[in-house]
Amino acid sequence: MMKKVSLELGSGGRLMRDFIAQHIVKTFKNPFLDELSDSAHLPHQIAFTTDSYVVDPIFFPGGDIGTLCVNGTVNDLIVSGAEPKYISLSLILEEGFSWEDMEKILMSVKKAAKKANVEITTGDTKVVRRGQADKIYINTSGVGTIQAKPAVSKIRPGDNIILTGTLGEHSLAVMLARGDFGLESGVKSDCAPLNFLLPFWKKGVLWMRDITRGGLASVLCELAERIPYSLLIEEEKIPLSRAVRGASELLGIDPFYLACEGRAVVIAPGKRAAGILEEIKRDSLGKKAEIIGHVEDRVGKPGELLLSTSSGGLRLLEPLTSELLPRIC
């Protein structure tokens, strides 16, 4: 039987990672690609990243596809240790797409780029026949200057895991905007640029990752697989908004797998973590940041992500294996 692409391939979970490792990296193998970072570190202190956006709906509480495409690209550079400088903007438009909506999106791109201190410097526009796309898709590429390099090899037991804010607002905002569940909430997407995190690379941070597809659990599982230790996080310390907590319980969704677009998880040396947390909290985007766990060498096996539950047990967390919410970004 001929194999076909499924939605799970774009989930940010294990299937996508296996596809990248077995097909993309294997086919185009080179030192830059082998790192599998959010951005490639190139010669001459240049960082380069690219991403495509197919979110549905294109407008949602707290943002739209224009806000999303800028912030997503900017954040991929920042968590890779680079200062964002320039962005490309490529549009794939469906015949019949509203001019009014397109102008709104372009203004969102402009405002988001100004806020993130980047310039739109090149791009492309294509139009496909009606029915061959879904209104608008956007591809952006970002270029930045490298300030630091993530140091996974320096992560040691006792290093702390810092979450910069509450989980899941983006997923919940997009999900409710689709109207599939008949629920209403005042929740807005957390979509925002993470420029405020850039200085922490000079203050001892060892690793960062923005929490997008696959959620917190998938991101930390990926890190755990790269180090000879386990990661232990505490359920009671993970900040969740009332709306996300309520919707998760009502719909049976695990918030640890919900996507964010303005949150990051940070690994900081144990002795510096409290000070770094205090500084993160000074920024409006980091007010609800918390130390949610640490690197462990006495509990679990190397490569495992463990959750210390509110009831006092331990739960093994694994990467997302199916598409929790398609077209979230």
Secondary structure, DSSP 4 states (H G I P E B T S, - for coil): ------GGGGSSSHHHHHHIIIIIIHHH--HHHHT--SSEEETTTEEEEEEEE--SSSEETTEEHHHHHHHHHHHHHHTTTEEEEEEEEEEEEETT--HHHHHHHHHHHHHHHHHHT-EEEEEEEEEE-TTSSSSEEEEEEEEEEE-----GGG--TT-EEEE-S-S-HHHHHHHHHTTSS-------------GGGGGGGGGT--EEEE--TTHHHHHHHHHHTTSSSEEEEEGGGS---HHHHHHHHHHT--GGG---SS-EEEEE-TTTHHHHHHHHHTSGGGTT-EEEEEEESSSS-TT-EEEE-TTS-EEEE----S-SSSS--
